[in-house]
Amino acid sequence: MSISRRSLLLGFSALLAGCSSSGVDQRANYAALPNEPYPLKAVPLEKIKPELRRQEVAYATTEKAGTIVVDTPARRLYYVLGNGRAMRYGVGVGRNGYALAGVASIGRKAEWPTWTPTPNMIRRDPGKNLKYAGGLAGGPNNPLGARAIYLYRGGNDTLFRIHGTNQPQSIGLAMSSGCIRMMNHDVIDLYGRVQSGGRVVVLQA
């Protein structure tokens, strides 16, 4: 049976779509997660720009291994691995005027967390948010997604989080209420790497 040149090229393109420049199979990174409390489907990689997908990269920094660096203008988050390397993730960031800057620490972590709108969010959009003032339980429709990493300063909650999202199309954009959004698969990966008390550096323009 012969294989047409067009079929061969299409198959090769599909293979490349699932691999990063380092040869990592990104389809494995974003495969279905059926064992989650709320199972996650595989991420359709053709809808996610290659530069926004999770991958290990060269990264020069004076920060120690284990630090999270959020490069807000670039819409990227780096988890510092050490030895000039980092795990890089595409993120969605806050709209103008809704942003955290500087150094914080990981105050706590939660899986499939409850979402409670802040007082400012309720004031800005009571029609949308007031009904959730008592909290929205974790689940596939929760805006915090599969995991949340809570950022603190001086022992106090800053009300900013690094969290998953059920809107993967928002990754790479500035449209949240100040928090850092990640694809659910990516925030699950980051969540497994970080520890409470870890350092977080948020860079702004």
Summary of the structure (lengths in Angstrom):
residues: 205
radius of gyration: 18.3
end to end distance: 57.5
largest distance: 68.7
contacts: 596
relative contact order: 0.20
helix: 24%
strand: 32%
